[in-house]
Amino acid sequence: MGQTSRRDVLLARRLDLVANVSALTAEALRLNQKRAGIEMDVLRLELEIGRSDTSAQLVRDLHEAQERAAAIMHECAACEDRIVAAEGDVEDVDRSLATTDGN
């Protein structure tokens, strides 16, 4: 494969990888917004429990919200790991591009 066609393949691959990083970053932002909303629910429920007699339903709601928050935090961490891996792939392509003519 000639240098120009190799470079074109690498540039197309880099474009795909950057699009993937962008999509993963958008997903991470969405998850973080969802996590923040759930954390607000947790705080609201804690305040409600503190202001009134502890209702069994409020306690159940609080535990459910805490479980949802933990699940979202796990999803956030997994998404961050995928972003790091995708960024590593971009760096690999960038190193390969640096070895081709035309820099």
C-alpha positions as protocol buffer text, in pm:
chain_id: "A"
residue {
  index: 1
  type: MET
  ca { x: 0 y: 0 z: 0 }
}
residue {
  index: 2
  type: GLY
  ca { x: 138 y: 342 z: -93 }
}
residue {
  index: 3
  type: GLN
  ca { x: 204 y: 610 z: 166 }
}
residue {
  index: 4
  type: THR
  ca { x: -87 y: 824 z: 43 }
}
residue {
  index: 5
  type: SER
  ca { x: -341 y: 542 z: 56 }
}
residue {
  index: 6
  type: ARG
  ca { x: -206 y: 428 z: 395 }
}
residue {
  index: 7
  type: ARG
  ca { x: -239 y: 784 z: 524 }
}
residue {
  index: 8
  type: ASP
  ca { x: -595 y: 807 z: 386 }
}
residue {
  index: 9
  type: VAL
  ca { x: -688 y: 483 z: 565 }
}
residue {
  index: 10
  type: LEU
  ca { x: -535 y: 610 z: 888 }
}
residue {
  index: 11
  type: LEU
  ca { x: -713 y: 945 z: 858 }
}
residue {
  index: 12
  type: ALA
  ca { x: -1047 y: 770 z: 800 }
}
residue {
  index: 13
  type: ARG
  ca { x: -980 y: 546 z: 1100 }
}
residue {
  index: 14
  type: ARG
  ca { x: -892 y: 850 z: 1311 }
}
residue {
  index: 15
  type: LEU
  ca { x: -1213 y: 1023 z: 1208 }
}
residue {
  index: 16
  type: ASP
  ca { x: -1415 y: 718 z: 1314 }
}
residue {
  index: 17
  type: LEU
  ca { x: -1231 y: 699 z: 1645 }
}
residue {
  index: 18
  type: VAL
  ca { x: -1280 y: 1068 z: 1721 }
}
residue {
  index: 19
  type: ALA
  ca { x: -1652 y: 1031 z: 1644 }
}
residue {
  index: 20
  type: ASN
  ca { x: -1660 y: 739 z: 1889 }
}
residue {
  index: 21
  type: VAL
  ca { x: -1485 y: 945 z: 2159 }
}
residue {
  index: 22
  type: SER
  ca { x: -1737 y: 1222 z: 2100 }
}
residue {
  index: 23
  type: ALA
  ca { x: -2032 y: 983 z: 2131 }
}
residue {
  index: 24
  type: LEU
  ca { x: -1887 y: 830 z: 2449 }
}
residue {
  index: 25
  type: THR
  ca { x: -1830 y: 1175 z: 2597 }
}
residue {
  index: 26
  type: ALA
  ca { x: -2191 y: 1268 z: 2524 }
}
residue {
  index: 27
  type: GLU
  ca { x: -2302 y: 946 z: 2694 }
}
residue {
  index: 28
  type: ALA
  ca { x: -2084 y: 1026 z: 2998 }
}
residue {
  index: 29
  type: LEU
  ca { x: -2241 y: 1371 z: 3021 }
}
residue {
  index: 30
  type: ARG
  ca { x: -2590 y: 1224 z: 2998 }
}
residue {
  index: 31
  type: LEU
  ca { x: -2512 y: 973 z: 3272 }
}
residue {
  index: 32
  type: ASN
  ca { x: -2363 y: 1242 z: 3494 }
}
residue {
  index: 33
  type: GLN
  ca { x: -2675 y: 1456 z: 3454 }
}
residue {
  index: 34
  type: LYS
  ca { x: -2890 y: 1156 z: 3541 }
}
residue {
  index: 35
  type: ARG
  ca { x: -2671 y: 1083 z: 3844 }
}
residue {
  index: 36
  type: ALA
  ca { x: -2701 y: 1444 z: 3960 }
}
residue {
  index: 37
  type: GLY
  ca { x: -3080 y: 1424 z: 3935 }
}
residue {
  index: 38
  type: ILE
  ca { x: -3089 y: 1106 z: 4139 }
}
residue {
  index: 39
  type: GLU
  ca { x: -2856 y: 1258 z: 4397 }
}
residue {
  index: 40
  type: MET
  ca { x: -3099 y: 1548 z: 4429 }
}
residue {
  index: 41
  type: ASP
  ca { x: -3377 y: 1294 z: 4494 }
}
residue {
  index: 42
  type: VAL
  ca { x: -3162 y: 1132 z: 4762 }
}
residue {
  index: 43
  type: LEU
  ca { x: -3105 y: 1469 z: 4931 }
}
residue {
  index: 44
  type: ARG
  ca { x: -3475 y: 1556 z: 4910 }
}
residue {
  index: 45
  type: LEU
  ca { x: -3573 y: 1224 z: 5064 }
}
residue {
  index: 46
  type: GLU
  ca { x: -3315 y: 1258 z: 5340 }
}
residue {
  index: 47
  type: LEU
  ca { x: -3448 y: 1605 z: 5423 }
}
residue {
  index: 48
  type: GLU
  ca { x: -3805 y: 1478 z: 5419 }
}
residue {
  index: 49
  type: ILE
  ca { x: -3715 y: 1192 z: 5652 }
}
residue {
  index: 50
  type: GLY
  ca { x: -3535 y: 1433 z: 5883 }
}
residue {
  index: 51
  type: ARG
  ca { x: -3828 y: 1674 z: 5901 }
}
residue {
  index: 52
  type: SER
  ca { x: -4105 y: 1425 z: 5966 }
}
residue {
  index: 53
  type: ASP
  ca { x: -4168 y: 1098 z: 6134 }
}
residue {
  index: 54
  type: THR
  ca { x: -3978 y: 837 z: 5945 }
}
residue {
  index: 55
  type: SER
  ca { x: -4217 y: 677 z: 5704 }
}
residue {
  index: 56
  type: ALA
  ca { x: -4144 y: 326 z: 5582 }
}
residue {
  index: 57
  type: GLN
  ca { x: -4229 y: 440 z: 5228 }
}
residue {
  index: 58
  type: LEU
  ca { x: -3982 y: 730 z: 5245 }
}
residue {
  index: 59
  type: VAL
  ca { x: -3709 y: 496 z: 5367 }
}
residue {
  index: 60
  type: ARG
  ca { x: -3784 y: 253 z: 5081 }
}
residue {
  index: 61
  type: ASP
  ca { x: -3780 y: 541 z: 4833 }
}
residue {
  index: 62
  type: LEU
  ca { x: -3447 y: 658 z: 4973 }
}
residue {
  index: 63
  type: HIS
  ca { x: -3291 y: 313 z: 4943 }
}
residue {
  index: 64
  type: GLU
  ca { x: -3418 y: 279 z: 4586 }
}
residue {
  index: 65
  type: ALA
  ca { x: -3276 y: 620 z: 4493 }
}
residue {
  index: 66
  type: GLN
  ca { x: -2941 y: 528 z: 4651 }
}
residue {
  index: 67
  type: GLU
  ca { x: -2935 y: 203 z: 4452 }
}
residue {
  index: 68
  type: ARG
  ca { x: -3013 y: 392 z: 4129 }
}
residue {
  index: 69
  type: ALA
  ca { x: -2734 y: 639 z: 4208 }
}
residue {
  index: 70
  type: ALA
  ca { x: -2487 y: 355 z: 4267 }
}
residue {
  index: 71
  type: ALA
  ca { x: -2587 y: 188 z: 3940 }
}
residue {
  index: 72
  type: ILE
  ca { x: -2544 y: 513 z: 3747 }
}
residue {
  index: 73
  type: MET
  ca { x: -2205 y: 573 z: 3909 }
}
residue {
  index: 74
  type: HIS
  ca { x: -2101 y: 225 z: 3793 }
}
residue {
  index: 75
  type: GLU
  ca { x: -2221 y: 307 z: 3440 }
}
residue {
  index: 76
  type: CYS
  ca { x: -2028 y: 637 z: 3452 }
}
residue {
  index: 77
  type: ALA
  ca { x: -1708 y: 459 z: 3552 }
}
residue {
  index: 78
  type: ALA
  ca { x: -1751 y: 202 z: 3273 }
}
residue {
  index: 79
  type: CYS
  ca { x: -1813 y: 481 z: 3022 }
}
residue {
  index: 80
  type: GLU
  ca { x: -1502 y: 666 z: 3142 }
}
residue {
  index: 81
  type: ASP
  ca { x: -1300 y: 346 z: 3091 }
}
residue {
  index: 82
  type: ARG
  ca { x: -1433 y: 320 z: 2734 }
}
residue {
  index: 83
  type: ILE
  ca { x: -1337 y: 684 z: 2671 }
}
residue {
  index: 84
  type: VAL
  ca { x: -982 y: 623 z: 2795 }
}
residue {
  index: 85
  type: ALA
  ca { x: -952 y: 317 z: 2569 }
}
residue {
  index: 86
  type: ALA
  ca { x: -1090 y: 505 z: 2268 }
}
residue {
  index: 87
  type: GLU
  ca { x: -854 y: 796 z: 2330 }
}
residue {
  index: 88
  type: GLY
  ca { x: -569 y: 544 z: 2343 }
}
residue {
  index: 89
  type: ASP
  ca { x: -677 y: 414 z: 2001 }
}
residue {
  index: 90
  type: VAL
  ca { x: -667 y: 771 z: 1866 }
}
residue {
  index: 91
  type: GLU
  ca { x: -316 y: 813 z: 2004 }
}
residue {
  index: 92
  type: ASP
  ca { x: -209 y: 488 z: 1834 }
}
residue {
  index: 93
  type: VAL
  ca { x: -342 y: 613 z: 1501 }
}
residue {
  index: 94
  type: ASP
  ca { x: -175 y: 950 z: 1555 }
}
residue {
  index: 95
  type: ARG
  ca { x: 159 y: 775 z: 1610 }
}
residue {
  index: 96
  type: SER
  ca { x: 107 y: 577 z: 1290 }
}
residue {
  index: 97
  type: LEU
  ca { x: 16 y: 896 z: 1104 }
}
residue {
  index: 98
  type: ALA
  ca { x: 335 y: 1060 z: 1227 }
}
residue {
  index: 99
  type: THR
  ca { x: 538 y: 792 z: 1050 }
}
residue {
  index: 100
  type: THR
  ca { x: 374 y: 855 z: 713 }
}
residue {
  index: 101
  type: ASP
  ca { x: 494 y: 1117 z: 466 }
}
residue {
  index: 102
  type: GLY
  ca { x: 309 y: 1445 z: 445 }
}
residue {
  index: 103
  type: ASN
  ca { x: 340 y: 1569 z: 806 }
}
